[in-house]
Amino acid sequence: MLSAGIATLLQVNFGTRLPIVQGMSFAFLGPYFAIIAMVTTRSNDVATIMAYITGAIILGSVVEIFIGFSGLIGKVTKYLTPVVIGPVVTLIGLSLYGAGAPQAGENWFLSGLVIALIFFLSLVVSRKKPMVSAFSILTSVIIVYIIAVILTVTGVYTPATPGYVDFSPIANAQWFRLNIFFPWGTPKFDFSFLLVILAGYLASIIESYGDYHTIAAVSGAPKLTGAQVSRGISMEGLACFLGAILGGPCNTSYSENIALVGLTGVASRYVVNVGAGILIFLGIFAKFGAVVATIPSPIVGGLYCSLFGLIAAVGVSNAAKADLSSMRNLMIMGFILFMGLSVPAYFSGLEAAGTPFVIEGATWLSDIITTIGKTSMAVAAILGLILDNIIPGTPEERGII
């Protein structure tokens, strides 16, 4: 929340200068999990794992800052078409399947309630009351969390029961966060992790590129300029850099808040700045974070089941901007989707068999290839960029007009 608040202030006042909120992006979950998997082969220490993730975020943020300030964003979008971005975003959701039902299954009563409420509020109630959709996820979590608290307080749930609410983090937490800078220790850098996390950054840049144009249209702002887009991307990179220093994840523009601007008609930058200030306060107010940390794992699992599939669907809708009747596009998208799932399975199989991929005399290179090969998004992005840009196709066919 602290890093999201700072990111929002940077974007609203120095970036696009549009009323757009910044927050954590799903696009980076795949790379994070890939880095975690690689680091755990060396150490299971949480601080060490987070130090490597912090290092990867910092390296990637430098690239995003450069893309923004150099004005390369316009050229990048010519090469990153819906033919590539669609399958890559789809794989963000599909690659996270291991964090859905297994976690929700710890207590299907709680997770099932979360799923049912999200669908009911966002897809049924919202038809008559559109504003409900904006708060459907938060409302669902609060309702089920209260139920879990009641079951815990009445003794129905014991500490051994999945779904039990442990209040000790609240009691143990400080009132205000003191270890603000580098809470995970000195960042650790691994070049192979940079290549992995860049897949997340590229997806985030393209998503933000579209969000900037959308918020400009929804808020009634003048037509977006290239300079605004460049400043926006550079500020997102700077926000990721600062967020890493503060121990937070990567930030990007939030499409949900764009929808809120359209629903409420409130497009004031002053309002967004106030919201950013609240985020910063809550990020420093450690007791609030401790309350969030008490949310039981099955409730989070229910959220995963509801939302990760939506990410995959968003990828499909992005791919639909290209010509889906084109055999060229279908071949490329089908191939990179399949390879994005199959190549990581291949590398995981090598490790399971005790015969990891190794290049004699170039261990560093084999580490890079293995890290990329085990990341669905990276595999799809690399193969997609190559195929979509070397195989002839019209701009209309590729979805860039």
PECORCOR-V777623 format. One record per residue. N is the residue number from 1. RES is the residue in one letter. D_CENTER is the distance of its C-alpha to the mean C-alpha in whole Angstrom. Layout:
BEGIN
N;RES;D_CENTER  N;RES;D_CENTER
END
This chain:
BEGIN
1;M;14  2;L;17  3;S;14  4;A;13  5;G;16  6;I;17  7;A;15  8;T;16  9;L;20  10;L;19  11;Q;18  12;V;20  13;N;23  14;F;23  15;G;20  16;T;21  17;R;23  18;L;21  19;P;20  20;I;17  21;V;14  22;Q;12  23;G;9  24;M;6  25;S;3  26;F;2  27;A;4  28;F;4  29;L;5  30;G;8  31;P;9  32;Y;9  33;F;11  34;A;14  35;I;14  36;I;15  37;A;17  38;M;19  39;V;20  40;T;21  41;T;24  42;R;25  43;S;25  44;N;23  45;D;23  46;V;20  47;A;21  48;T;21  49;I;18  50;M;16  51;A;19  52;Y;18  53;I;14  54;T;15  55;G;17  56;A;15  57;I;13  58;I;16  59;L;17  60;G;14  61;S;15  62;V;18  63;V;18  64;E;16  65;I;18  66;F;21  67;I;19  68;G;20  69;F;23  70;S;25  71;G;24  72;L;23  73;I;20  74;G;23  75;K;24  76;V;20  77;T;20  78;K;23  79;Y;22  80;L;18  81;T;20  82;P;18  83;V;20  84;V;18  85;I;14  86;G;15  87;P;15  88;V;13  89;V;10  90;T;12  91;L;12  92;I;8  93;G;10  94;L;13  95;S;13  96;L;11  97;Y;15  98;G;16  99;A;14  100;G;16  101;A;19  102;P;20  103;Q;19  104;A;20  105;G;23  106;E;24  107;N;25  108;W;25  109;F;27  110;L;24  111;S;21  112;G;24  113;L;24  114;V;21  115;I;20  116;A;23  117;L;23  118;I;20  119;F;21  120;F;24  121;L;23  122;S;21  123;L;23  124;V;26  125;V;27  126;S;25  127;R;28  128;K;30  129;K;28  130;P;25  131;M;24  132;V;23  133;S;20  134;A;19  135;F;19  136;S;19  137;I;16  138;L;18  139;T;21  140;S;21  141;V;19  142;I;22  143;I;25  144;V;24  145;Y;24  146;I;27  147;I;28  148;A;27  149;V;29  150;I;32  151;L;32  152;T;32  153;V;34  154;T;37  155;G;37  156;V;36  157;Y;33  158;T;34  159;P;32  160;A;32  161;T;30  162;P;26  163;G;25  164;Y;28  165;V;27  166;D;27  167;F;28  168;S;29  169;P;26  170;I;27  171;A;30  172;N;29  173;A;27  174;Q;28  175;W;28  176;F;27  177;R;24  178;L;26  179;N;25  180;I;22  181;F;22  182;F;21  183;P;21  184;W;20  185;G;23  186;T;24  187;P;21  188;K;21  189;F;21  190;D;21  191;F;21  192;S;20  193;F;16  194;L;16  195;L;17  196;V;14  197;I;11  198;L;13  199;A;11  200;G;8  201;Y;10  202;L;12  203;A;9  204;S;8  205;I;12  206;I;13  207;E;11  208;S;12  209;Y;16  210;G;16  211;D;15  212;Y;17  213;H;20  214;T;19  215;I;20  216;A;23  217;A;24  218;V;23  219;S;25  220;G;28  221;A;27  222;P;29  223;K;28  224;L;25  225;T;26  226;G;25  227;A;25  228;Q;23  229;V;20  230;S;21  231;R;21  232;G;18  233;I;16  234;S;18  235;M;17  236;E;13  237;G;14  238;L;17  239;A;15  240;C;12  241;F;16  242;L;17  243;G;14  244;A;15  245;I;18  246;L;18  247;G;16  248;G;12  249;P;9  250;C;8  251;N;8  252;T;8  253;S;10  254;Y;10  255;S;12  256;E;13  257;N;15  258;I;17  259;A;18  260;L;20  261;V;21  262;G;23  263;L;24  264;T;25  265;G;27  266;V;26  267;A;25  268;S;26  269;R;24  270;Y;26  271;V;25  272;V;21  273;N;22  274;V;24  275;G;21  276;A;19  277;G;22  278;I;22  279;L;18  280;I;20  281;F;23  282;L;21  283;G;19  284;I;22  285;F;24  286;A;23  287;K;25  288;F;22  289;G;19  290;A;22  291;V;22  292;V;19  293;A;19  294;T;22  295;I;20  296;P;21  297;S;19  298;P;20  299;I;19  300;V;15  301;G;16  302;G;17  303;L;14  304;Y;12  305;C;15  306;S;15  307;L;11  308;F;10  309;G;13  310;L;12  311;I;9  312;A;12  313;A;15  314;V;13  315;G;13  316;V;17  317;S;17  318;N;16  319;A;19  320;A;21  321;K;22  322;A;23  323;D;27  324;L;26  325;S;30  326;S;30  327;M;31  328;R;29  329;N;26  330;L;26  331;M;27  332;I;25  333;M;22  334;G;23  335;F;24  336;I;20  337;L;19  338;F;22  339;M;22  340;G;18  341;L;19  342;S;22  343;V;22  344;P;20  345;A;22  346;Y;25  347;F;24  348;S;23  349;G;27  350;L;28  351;E;27  352;A;28  353;A;32  354;G;32  355;T;32  356;P;29  357;F;29  358;V;31  359;I;33  360;E;36  361;G;36  362;A;33  363;T;30  364;W;28  365;L;27  366;S;27  367;D;24  368;I;22  369;I;23  370;T;22  371;T;19  372;I;18  373;G;20  374;K;18  375;T;15  376;S;14  377;M;12  378;A;15  379;V;18  380;A;17  381;A;16  382;I;19  383;L;21  384;G;20  385;L;21  386;I;24  387;L;26  388;D;24  389;N;26  390;I;29  391;I;30  392;P;32  393;G;30  394;T;31  395;P;29  396;E;29  397;E;28  398;R;25  399;G;24  400;I;24  401;I;27
END
